Amino acid sequence: MTTLLLAIIAVLVVTAAADLLSDKIRIAAPILLLVLGAGVALIPNMPHIEAMPEFVLTVILPPLLYSSAVNMSVSEFRRNLLPIGVLAIVLVALSSAAIGFAVNLMAPGVGIAACIALGAIVSPTDAVATAIVKKAGVSQRVVTILEGEGLVNDATALVILSSAVGAMTSRISAGHVVLDFVIAVVGAVVIGWLVGRVMIWLRSKINSATPDTVLSLATPFVAFLPAEYLHSSGLVAAVVAGLVASHRGPRLLTPTQRMSSKTTWDSLMMILESSVFLLMGLELTSVVGDLEGDSFGWRLALGVAAVTLVLTLVLRAAVTMPLLSVLARWSGRRARFKSHLQHASEKVGAALDLESALSQQESQQTNAAHQGRRERFQRRLTRLVSDLDYHTDHPLGSREGSVMVWAGMRGSITLAAAQTLPLGTAHRSFLIFVAFLVAAASLLIQGTTLNQVVRLVKPARTVGVSRDEHDAIRQLIRHAARAVHPPEAICNLLVKFNIDVTNKDADRDQIRRAAMALARQQFEAMRNYSGADDAADSEPGQLPLGSMQDRRRLAEISYDYALDIIIAQRTALLDANDAGLFSPEGIGEALDILDADQLSLETRAISLN
């Protein structure tokens, strides 16, 4: 037990040190941990360390993929669904077949089925490995595509791997492989969606941050286990549950819940991510030791690994470049229809307005139905126009394609999948060693040179939120706040300040500012209350607030009013995000400010009690 505790402490200390050191020497922390683990593994008399693949696939990867999905913008994922699907499905299937046939030519004694299994093992990129890309400063669209690919492509690879393993003992048709893939993905999507919705609903009923965080930690496993039991992809189910949490969380969870959950997940993700790469390095001696009893030597393994790595890059370029060319042509064609779409939106909106005006004599329920239908249609058209703007403003050319090709690194999924090969597989140690070499070389070569590639090809870089976007977001939240009418009790007090709250032409911003100022006065009056129940203690320019009971009631009303404004502003921002009107960065900054305002408001309320 003492040895285990010392090992855990060492992992935590090394993880923190690697993260701090990576910023200074500008080498990604996963690469440092991989090299460190390999160095430790080469120490003489160092015991062999071999992780159970089930542990990596069941315990480590589900929360890692779930956390990545939670941090991903759902609107960005939706907009890039086509390139993500092509890279995660078509490219993986093509790479599995091509690499399998190439390896079979170099090592014919392995068998074509086992070679295709190796192709499936090394084909998927790793969502953990693509964390290196974020620090390179490339555009957010490129990062979204790479992350989305890493989240989804494991389903394709694991289905092909399972089919190839089955083909070693029996004949399996191509139709059987396609059916397995459809079942794995469709079942996982349904299970992940259901689990994500249920868990978010449960968390929304909890007011305490601690149990909410515990439930969030359980979510990826709750999605993973039933999906695996029903022969679907548990990892895809965890990803879908994470996307549901990303979309629904800001609407249903309090800022305290979300901040607590995010802080916990950030720490846990760093520990798990670092453990994966450290473990990869520590397994070096175990993998090499297993190879000693194989008839194929390490020289052939090096040659096969080198050819395999080159093939992964060549095939990736062969799919990525034409894909981006097609996307560019589609974006150009769609952009020409933007004016027609906007004109159609205006005409339909006018028609719906006329229909709503003509139905004034109808029942309130009918009017509400007309209004709901118009709002849904308008949101759909707005989203279409914003999607056109997104693809026009964030084009993907050959420069971005070069970065996407070089950034497709292999990592933990490759090593874990390799170790799931049955023990009776011919030349199993040889296949695992090749997979280890491909994953390690991919991380070391591509990971350490990615910054140089970015500087050389000069792709579109990440840009901050523009001033125009800031102004538009501020205008949106001001409009949302203006729509929240002050409570009657506050309006009655505002009248004593000679502010006319009944005039429809009154400055709504002035009323809102005055109401908010009065709300703050209630809190300060409660905080500084000294026991006087009359107006004698009121300062010049302030209202006589009456007894302690009256002050408390006004403070509660003020709190509710301020909270209603924040909720209305947050809802407006999330609706704009769903419509794609602003960048995720701009929406995120505004939501963070609202969360801080709500936390400050809740802290004041707690202090009053």
BELMOUR-V491860 format. One record per pair of residues at least 24 apart in sequence whose ideal C-beta (glycine too) atoms are under 8 Angstrom apart, sorted by the first residue. I is the first residue (numbers start at 0). J is the second residue. D is the distance in Angstrom with one decimal. If there is no record, write none. Layout:
BEGIN
i={I:I}
j={J:J}
d={D:D}
END
This chain:
BEGIN
i={10:10:10:10:11:13:13:14:14:14:14:14:17:18:18:25:26:27:27:27:27:28:29:29:29:29:29:29:29:29:29:29:30:30:30:30:30:30:32:32:32:32:33:33:33:33:33:33:33:34:34:35:35:36:36:36:36:36:36:36:36:37:37:37:37:38:39:39:40:40:40:40:40:40:41:41:45:47:47:47:48:48:48:48:48:49:49:49:50:50:50:51:52:52:52:52:52:53:55:55:55:55:55:55:56:56:56:56:57:57:59:59:59:59:60:60:60:60:60:61:61:61:61:61:61:61:62:62:62:62:62:62:62:63:63:63:63:63:63:64:64:64:64:64:64:64:64:65:65:65:65:65:65:65:65:66:66:66:66:67:67:67:67:67:67:67:68:68:68:68:68:68:68:68:68:69:69:69:69:69:69:70:71:71:71:71:71:71:71:72:72:72:72:73:73:73:74:74:74:74:75:75:75:75:76:76:76:78:78:78:78:79:79:79:79:80:81:82:82:82:82:82:83:83:83:83:84:85:85:86:86:86:86:86:86:87:87:87:87:87:87:87:88:88:88:89:90:90:90:90:90:90:91:91:91:91:91:91:91:92:92:93:93:94:94:94:94:94:94:94:95:95:95:95:95:97:97:98:98:98:98:98:99:101:101:101:102:102:102:102:105:105:105:105:106:106:106:106:106:108:108:108:108:109:109:109:109:109:110:110:112:112:112:112:113:113:113:113:113:113:113:115:115:115:116:116:116:116:116:116:116:116:117:117:117:117:117:118:118:119:119:119:119:119:119:120:120:120:120:120:120:120:121:121:121:121:121:121:121:121:122:122:122:122:122:123:123:123:123:123:123:123:123:124:124:124:124:124:124:124:125:125:125:125:125:125:125:126:127:127:127:127:127:128:128:128:128:128:128:128:129:129:130:131:131:131:131:131:132:132:132:135:135:135:135:135:136:136:136:137:137:137:137:137:137:137:137:138:138:138:138:138:138:139:139:139:139:139:140:140:140:141:141:141:141:141:141:141:144:145:145:145:148:150:151:151:153:153:153:153:154:154:154:154:154:154:154:155:156:156:157:157:157:157:158:158:160:160:164:164:164:167:167:182:182:183:183:183:183:184:184:184:185:186:186:186:186:186:187:187:187:187:187:187:187:187:188:188:188:190:190:190:190:190:190:190:191:191:191:191:191:191:191:191:191:191:192:192:192:194:194:194:194:194:194:195:195:195:195:195:195:195:195:196:196:198:198:199:199:199:199:199:199:200:202:202:202:203:203:205:206:208:208:208:208:208:208:209:211:211:211:211:212:212:212:212:215:215:215:215:216:216:216:218:249:249:249:250:250:250:253:254:254:254:254:254:255:255:257:258:258:275:275:276:276:276:279:279:279:279:279:279:280:282:282:283:286:286:286:286:287:289:289:289:289:290:290:290:292:293:293:293:294:295:295:297:299:300:300:300:300:301:303:304:304:304:304:305:307:307:308:308:308:308:311:311:311:311:312:312:312:315:315:315:316:316:319:319:319:320:320:320:323:323:323:323:323:326:326:327:327:327:329:330:330:330:330:333:333:334:334:334:336:337:337:337:340:340:340:340:341:343:344:344:344:344:347:347:348:348:351:378:378:378:381:381:381:382:382:382:385:385:385:386:389:393:394:396:398:398:398:398:399:399:401:401:401:402:402:402:402:402:405:405:405:405:406:406:407:408:408:408:408:409:409:409:409:410:410:410:411:413:413:414:463:464:464:464:464:468:468:468:469:471:471:472:472:472:472:472:472:475:475:475:476:476:476:476:476:477:478:479:479:479:479:479:480:480:480:480:481:481:481:482:483:483:483:483:483:485:485:485:485:486:486:486:488:488:488:489:489:489:489:489:489:489:490:492:492:492:493:495:496:511:514:515:515:517:517:518:518:518:518:519:520:521:521:521:521:521:522:522:522:522:522:524:524:525:525:525:525:526:526:526:551:554:558:558:558:561:562:562:565:565:565:565:568:569}
j={270:273:274:277:270:273:277:269:270:273:274:277:273:269:273:450:447:130:131:134:446:273:127:128:130:131:272:273:276:410:442:446:131:276:442:443:446:447:273:276:277:280:276:277:279:280:439:442:443:280:443:277:280:276:277:278:279:280:281:282:283:280:281:283:439:280:280:281:280:281:282:283:284:285:283:284:284:284:285:288:278:281:282:284:285:282:285:418:278:282:418:418:415:416:417:418:419:419:275:278:411:414:415:418:234:415:416:419:223:233:271:274:275:411:153:234:411:412:415:219:220:222:223:233:234:237:216:219:220:237:267:268:271:126:127:268:271:272:275:126:150:153:219:234:237:238:241:218:219:222:237:238:240:241:244:241:264:267:268:126:146:149:150:238:241:268:150:237:238:239:240:241:242:244:245:241:242:244:245:248:264:245:143:146:147:150:241:242:245:143:245:576:583:242:245:246:576:577:579:583:139:140:143:583:143:147:242:386:389:390:579:140:143:144:147:147:326:144:322:323:326:395:144:147:148:151:151:318:322:144:148:152:318:319:322:123:147:148:151:152:154:155:151:152:155:318:122:152:314:315:318:319:119:122:123:152:155:156:159:155:159:314:318:118:121:122:310:311:314:315:119:122:156:159:163:310:314:122:307:310:311:314:163:306:307:310:303:306:307:433:299:302:303:306:295:299:303:426:429:294:295:425:426:295:425:426:429:430:167:425:163:164:166:167:163:167:420:424:425:426:430:159:163:166:159:160:163:164:167:420:424:430:307:417:430:433:434:159:307:156:157:159:160:163:416:156:160:413:416:417:430:434:307:311:409:413:433:434:437:438:152:155:156:159:311:149:152:153:155:156:409:412:413:148:149:152:407:408:409:410:149:408:409:410:411:412:413:150:272:275:276:410:411:408:409:410:411:441:442:446:406:408:272:406:408:442:446:449:402:406:449:402:406:449:450:453:453:460:461:399:402:406:453:458:459:460:461:393:399:458:459:460:461:393:461:582:583:584:393:395:399:395:399:402:403:406:458:459:403:403:406:407:407:238:235:238:232:234:235:412:180:183:184:187:232:234:235:180:412:416:183:232:234:416:183:232:416:419:420:421:424:421:424:230:231:230:231:232:235:231:232:235:231:226:229:230:231:232:226:231:232:233:234:235:236:239:235:236:239:222:225:226:229:231:236:239:222:226:235:236:237:238:239:240:242:243:239:240:243:218:221:222:225:236:240:222:239:240:241:242:243:244:247:243:247:240:244:243:244:247:248:251:252:251:251:252:256:251:252:256:253:253:255:256:258:259:260:259:252:256:259:260:256:259:260:263:244:260:263:264:263:264:267:244:569:573:590:569:570:573:597:593:594:595:597:598:598:601:594:594:598:410:411:410:411:442:410:411:414:435:438:439:439:414:435:435:428:431:432:435:432:427:428:431:432:428:429:432:428:426:428:429:426:426:429:432:429:429:432:433:436:436:433:433:436:437:440:440:433:437:437:440:441:444:407:409:437:441:404:405:407:403:404:407:400:404:400:403:404:397:400:404:395:396:397:399:400:390:395:394:395:396:390:387:390:391:394:387:390:387:390:391:387:384:387:388:380:383:384:387:384:380:377:380:381:384:376:380:373:377:376:574:577:578:578:579:580:577:578:579:578:579:580:579:579:459:459:458:456:457:458:459:458:459:452:456:458:449:452:453:456:458:445:448:449:452:445:449:445:441:442:445:446:437:438:441:442:438:441:442:438:437:438:438:584:582:584:585:588:581:582:585:585:580:581:572:575:581:585:586:589:571:572:575:568:571:572:589:593:508:571:564:567:568:570:571:511:564:567:568:507:508:511:567:511:560:563:564:567:510:511:514:560:556:559:560:552:553:556:514:517:518:553:556:557:560:514:517:542:553:517:542:542:564:560:561:564:542:557:557:558:560:561:557:544:550:553:554:556:557:554:557:558:603:607:550:554:550:551:554:607:603:606:607:607:607:600:603:604:600:597:600:593:596:597:600:593:593}
d={7.5:7.4:6.1:6.6:6.9:7.5:6.9:6.3:5.9:4.0:7.5:7.8:6.5:6.5:7.6:7.0:6.4:7.5:4.3:6.7:5.7:6.6:7.2:6.8:7.0:6.5:6.8:7.3:4.3:7.5:6.7:7.2:7.5:7.7:5.8:6.3:4.9:6.2:5.4:4.3:4.5:6.8:4.7:7.4:5.6:4.7:6.5:5.9:7.1:6.6:7.5:6.8:6.3:7.0:4.5:6.8:6.3:2.1:4.4:7.9:7.4:3.9:7.8:4.9:7.6:7.3:7.1:6.2:6.1:5.1:7.1:4.2:4.5:7.9:7.0:6.9:6.4:5.5:4.1:6.0:7.4:4.4:5.9:7.8:6.1:6.0:4.4:8.0:5.3:6.7:7.7:7.8:4.9:7.5:7.9:3.7:4.7:7.9:7.2:7.8:6.5:7.6:3.9:7.8:7.7:5.3:7.8:7.2:7.1:7.8:5.4:7.0:6.1:7.3:7.9:6.0:6.9:6.9:7.0:4.1:6.0:7.6:4.4:6.6:6.4:4.3:7.3:4.8:7.6:7.6:6.7:7.6:6.3:7.1:5.9:6.4:5.4:6.3:7.7:5.8:5.7:7.9:7.3:5.6:5.3:5.2:7.0:6.6:3.6:7.6:4.5:6.9:6.3:4.2:8.0:7.0:5.0:7.4:4.7:5.1:6.1:7.7:6.2:7.9:7.1:8.0:6.0:7.5:4.7:7.6:7.6:2.7:5.0:7.7:6.4:4.5:7.9:5.1:5.0:7.5:6.9:7.2:6.9:6.1:7.2:7.8:7.7:6.9:6.1:7.2:7.3:7.8:4.1:5.6:5.5:4.5:6.2:6.6:5.2:7.3:7.1:7.4:4.5:6.1:6.5:5.5:6.7:5.9:5.7:7.4:7.2:6.6:5.4:5.1:6.2:7.9:7.2:5.2:6.0:7.7:6.5:7.7:5.9:3.8:5.4:6.3:7.6:6.8:5.4:7.1:4.4:7.0:7.0:7.2:7.6:7.8:7.4:4.9:4.0:3.8:7.9:6.2:7.7:7.4:5.1:6.6:7.5:7.7:6.9:6.5:4.7:7.9:7.4:4.5:5.7:5.1:4.2:5.4:7.2:6.3:6.7:6.1:6.8:6.2:7.8:4.0:7.3:6.2:5.0:7.7:4.3:5.1:7.2:4.9:7.9:6.3:5.9:6.9:5.6:5.4:7.2:7.9:7.7:6.1:7.4:6.0:5.8:7.7:6.7:7.8:7.4:6.7:5.4:6.6:6.1:6.4:6.2:7.5:7.5:7.5:7.5:7.5:7.0:7.8:6.3:5.1:7.2:7.1:6.9:6.0:5.2:7.6:4.3:4.6:7.3:6.4:8.0:6.0:6.2:7.1:6.4:7.3:4.5:7.7:8.0:5.4:3.8:5.9:7.9:6.7:7.9:7.3:7.7:7.8:5.1:6.4:6.6:7.9:8.0:4.9:7.7:4.0:4.2:6.1:7.5:7.1:6.2:5.7:4.7:4.9:7.6:5.0:5.8:6.5:6.0:5.5:7.8:5.7:4.7:7.4:7.5:7.9:5.5:7.9:7.1:7.5:4.1:5.4:7.1:4.2:7.5:5.7:7.2:5.9:5.0:6.4:4.5:6.2:6.5:7.8:5.7:6.4:5.9:3.1:5.8:5.2:7.0:5.2:5.3:6.1:7.8:5.3:5.5:4.1:6.7:3.6:7.7:7.7:6.2:7.4:6.7:7.0:6.8:7.6:6.9:8.0:5.1:6.4:8.0:4.7:6.9:7.7:7.7:5.4:5.6:4.9:6.8:5.3:5.5:7.4:5.5:7.8:6.1:5.7:7.5:6.6:6.8:6.3:6.8:6.7:4.4:6.3:5.9:7.8:5.9:7.7:7.1:7.4:4.5:6.8:7.8:7.4:5.4:6.1:6.0:7.7:7.0:7.9:6.7:6.5:5.7:7.2:7.7:4.7:6.6:6.9:7.3:5.1:7.4:5.4:7.3:5.5:5.5:6.8:4.0:6.8:4.7:6.6:7.3:6.6:7.7:6.7:7.7:6.6:5.2:7.6:6.0:7.3:7.0:6.3:7.6:7.8:6.9:6.5:6.5:7.2:5.1:4.4:7.3:7.6:6.4:6.1:7.7:6.5:5.7:7.4:3.3:7.8:5.0:4.2:4.2:7.1:7.8:3.8:4.2:6.7:6.9:7.6:5.4:6.3:5.6:4.6:7.2:6.3:4.7:7.8:5.0:7.1:6.7:3.8:6.7:6.7:2.8:4.5:7.9:7.2:5.6:7.6:6.0:6.9:5.3:4.2:7.6:7.0:5.0:7.1:6.4:3.8:7.4:7.2:2.8:5.8:7.5:5.9:7.2:7.0:7.4:6.5:5.8:4.7:6.4:5.8:7.5:7.4:7.4:6.1:6.8:3.9:6.2:7.5:7.6:8.0:4.9:5.2:7.9:3.8:7.6:7.3:7.2:4.6:7.0:6.6:7.7:5.2:5.0:5.1:7.4:4.7:7.6:7.2:7.2:8.0:7.5:6.9:7.0:5.8:6.4:7.9:7.4:5.9:7.7:7.9:3.7:7.8:5.2:5.4:6.7:7.4:7.3:6.9:7.8:7.3:4.1:7.4:7.3:7.6:7.7:6.8:5.6:7.5:6.9:6.9:8.0:7.4:7.3:7.5:7.4:5.9:5.2:5.1:7.0:7.9:3.7:6.9:7.4:4.9:6.4:4.9:7.0:5.8:4.9:4.8:7.3:5.9:4.5:7.3:7.8:6.0:5.0:5.3:6.6:6.8:5.2:4.9:3.7:5.2:6.7:7.9:6.7:5.3:5.3:5.6:6.3:7.9:7.4:7.5:7.4:7.6:6.4:7.6:7.8:8.0:5.0:5.3:7.8:4.7:5.2:5.5:5.5:6.8:5.2:7.9:4.6:6.7:7.3:7.1:4.7:7.6:5.9:6.3:6.8:6.9:7.9:7.9:4.2:6.1:6.7:5.3:6.9:6.0:7.8:5.2:7.7:6.5:5.0:7.8:6.9:6.1:5.9:7.4:6.2:7.5:7.2:4.2:7.6:7.2:6.5:7.3:7.3:6.2:7.1:7.6:7.5:5.8:4.7:8.0:7.1:7.3:4.8:5.6:5.9:3.6:5.6:6.0:6.2:7.2:7.6:7.9:4.8:6.1:4.2:7.4:4.6:6.2:6.9:4.7:7.3:7.8:6.5:6.0:6.4:5.0:5.6:7.6:6.2:4.9:7.1:6.1:7.8:4.7:5.5:5.1:6.0:5.8:4.4:4.4:7.3:5.9:7.7:6.3:7.9:6.7:4.3:5.5:7.1:6.4:5.3:4.3:6.4:5.9:6.6:4.9:7.0:7.9:7.0:7.4:7.9:6.0:5.6:7.5:5.1:5.6:7.0:6.1:4.3:6.4:6.8:6.6:7.8:6.9:7.4:7.9:4.6:4.6:7.3:3.8:5.7:4.9:6.6:5.9:4.3:6.4:6.2:6.4:7.7:7.5:5.2:5.0:5.1:6.6:7.4:4.2:6.0:5.2:7.2:5.5:7.7:6.5:5.0:5.1:5.9:7.2:7.9:6.4:6.9:6.3:7.9:6.0:6.0:7.7:6.8:6.1:7.7:7.5:6.6:6.6:7.7:7.8:6.9:3.3:7.4:6.1:5.4:7.7:7.9:6.7:4.5:4.3:7.8:4.4:5.8:6.8:7.8:5.2:6.7:5.4:7.6:5.5:6.5:4.8:5.0:8.0:6.9:6.6:7.8:6.1:6.7:7.8:5.3:5.6:7.0:6.4:5.5:5.8:5.0:7.3:5.8:5.2}
END
